[in-house]
Amino acid sequence: NDGSELAALVGEKLVDGVLLMEVQLDDARVAALRELDIPFALIGRTRDVTGLHYVDIDFDASVQMAMDHLAELGHDRIVLVNGSQEGESFASYGPYVRSEIAYREVCAQRRIEPVVLRCRQTVRSGRDAAMELVATAPDTTAVIIIDEAASAGLVAELARIGWTVPGDISVMSVLSSLDMAAMCNPPLTTVTAPGTELGSLGVEALLRQLDGSTPMTPVLRTGVLAIGESTGPIRRAFHVT
């Protein structure tokens, strides 16, 4: 992610343009592309988007959608399990940073105490997050999890220790796909990531630069709320472990 490999590829005249994904807020690849003066577009966005051509998820709207769904079910002790920013690839990773900011803002608006746990991008780490949840926030009635891979581990570990989903605790994912949500038991309620649409829009943003067309206005998109079997009305106020 230091941009050197990308700079070498572009320097060899092997590409006419670049579509960049998995964007960090301070992304060295973007700095390298600016210096190379080659057409590029982003699926994602950096901290400073001045002059950039990008499409991205509307994280504020996505998290708001998840929080609204849980609030309608009576939940007001909602924990966010966010992805870890450990490691070079995920340092200041846009989706994680912006999702947490959105969650904290909604909590402040509703006078809910924010609780944020973090997990790596693995099923095992999702299990660890469930154990941390039980140990540090046993009165939690609902969880929003950002990382797809960890979501299955979280649900599995809650079941192993005797917490039923959604009987004892509701779980929903944000920025996931319907296929990944369906792999959990029970299938997760999710706010989907509009990946196919963003891919198409990102390519369009790049092609417009390549053919000299009018630049595309930056686009933010929200997925849809897909109701699964993992969320339900609040049933009890606290857990004893």
N, C-alpha and C positions, 0 to 999 in steps of 0.2 A: 503493500500500500504506500510505498514511498514515491511512486510515480516513475521510478527509473526504468522498469521493464516496459511500461507503456511508452515512455519517451523513446526507448530503443526501437520499439516496433514501429512507431510513427516515423522515426528518423530513417528507417529503411524503406520508406515510401511504399509500405505494404497495405496501407489503408487510406481511404479518402475521408473518412469521418469516424467518430467514436461515439458510442452510446454507453454511458457509464452507469453502473448499478451499485447497490450496496454502499450508498454514499454516506460518508461521515461529515460531521459539522465542519471540521477543519480537515479537508481532504487534500493530501499532497498531490493526488492524481489530477485534481482540478487545476491546481497551481501549475503543474507541468504542462497541461493542455493549453492553458492560457499563453504560456511562453512559446509554445510550439506553433501557435496561430493556425490551428487546424479546426475545422467545424466539429463541434461536439454538443451533445445534449445529455441531460441527466434524468434518470428515473430515481428520484430522490432530490435532496437539495442540501447545500452547505449552509453555514451560518449566515454568510453574506452572499446573497443571490444576485447582486448587482451585475447586470449584463448577461446573466446565464439563461439558457433555454432549458426549461425543466418541466417535468410533471411529477406529481407526488401524491401520496395519500393525505387526506385531510385528517390529521391525527386528533385535532380538537373535536371535530364532529364525530369521529369514530368512538373515542372514549366517552363522549357525552351520550352517545346512543347506548353504550353498554351500561353506563351508570343510570340512565333513565330507566332502562329495562329492569335493573335490579331494584331501583327505588320503587317502581310500580308494584313489585312483589313484596315490599315492606322492608327491604334490607337497608340498614344504615351503618353497619360495621363491615365495610368492604375493603379488603386487602388487595393491593396490586402486587403481583409477582412479575417483576420486570426482568428483561434479559440483562445479564452481566456485561459490563463494559471492559472487563479484564481482557487483555490480549490486544495486539496491535490492530487486528481487523475490526474490533468492535469498540475501540476507544472513541468516545463521542459519536457513537452510531446514531444517526438521525432518528430512526423509528423509536429507539429506546428512550432517548432524551426527550423527544417531543411528546411521547405518550405519557411519560411521568409528569411532565409539566402540566399537561392537560388534566391528568388525574388529580393533581394537587390543587389545581384551580377549581375544579368541580367540588372537591371536598371543602375548600374554603367557602365557596358560595353556599353550600348546604350545611355548613358548620359540622362537618364530619371529620373526625380525627384521621389523618392519612397514615397508612401503614404500608411501607414499601419493602418487599423482600426481593432478593435477586437470585437468579439461577443462570447457569451456563446453558449452552444449547444442546443439552443431552437429556435423555429420559432419566438417567440416574440423578442428575441435578434436580429434576422435577420432583423426584422422591425426597431428596434432601430438603427441598423447599417446603414440602408438606410437613416434614418433621419439625422444621423451624417454625412453621405456622402454628402447629399444635403447642410448641413450647413457649412461644412468645406472644401469641395473640389467640388464646383459646376461645375467646368470645366472638370470634369472626363468624359471620353468617353467610358471607359470599366472597368469592375470589375472582378477580380478573387476571388472566395470565396472558402475557404477550408472546412468549416463545412457543412455537408449534411443537417442537420435539419434546420439550419439557412438560407439556400439558398432559400427555398420556401418563408420564411418571407421577405427576402430582395426583391425578385422579386415582391411579392404582394404589399409591401409598395411603391416601385417605381411606380407601376401602380396606386396606390391610389392617389399619389400626382401628377400624370399626366405625368410621364416620361415613354415613350413607350420603350419596349424592343423587338427588338434591334434598333428601329428607333432613339431614343435619346441616348441610352446607351446600350452597349453590356455587357452581363453577362455570365460568364462561371464558372463552378466548376472544382476543381481539387481533385483527390482522392475520387471520388464519384462512385456510381454504376449507370448503365443505368436505373434501376427501379426508383431510387430516382430522377435522372435527369428528367425522364418522368413525375414525379408528379408535376413539376412546370409548370406554364403557362406564357410564352411558354416553351416547353421542352428545358432543358438546353443543350448547348454544354458542353462537359465534357472531361477531361482526366481521364479515369477510374482507379480505384484501382484494381490491379490484385489479388483480395482476394482469389479466389479459387486456383489459382496456388501457392500463398504463403502458403496457408494452407497445401496443399499437400507437398510442399518442406519442410515446417517446421516439419511435421510428419516424413518425410524421414530423416531429420537431426537428429531427436531424436532416431529413430529406429536404425540408423547406430551405435549410441553409445551403445544402449542396446544389439545389437547382435555382437558388436566388429568389425564391418566392417570398412573400410577406411572412416575417417571422411569426410563429405561433405564440399566442399569449400564454404565459405560464398557467398550468392547470393543476387544481387540487381535486381529488376524487374521494368519495366515501363509499365503502362497501355497503352491504345490506345486512340487516339483522336477520339471522337465520335461527329460528327457535329449534333447539334440540331437546334433549331429555335431561339436561344437567342443571337446569334452573327451575326454581319453584318458590312458592310463598314461604316466608320465614315461618319456622315452626317452633323453635325454641331459642331462648335467649342466651344460653351459654353451654359449654361443653365441660365435662369432667373427664380428665385423662389420668 
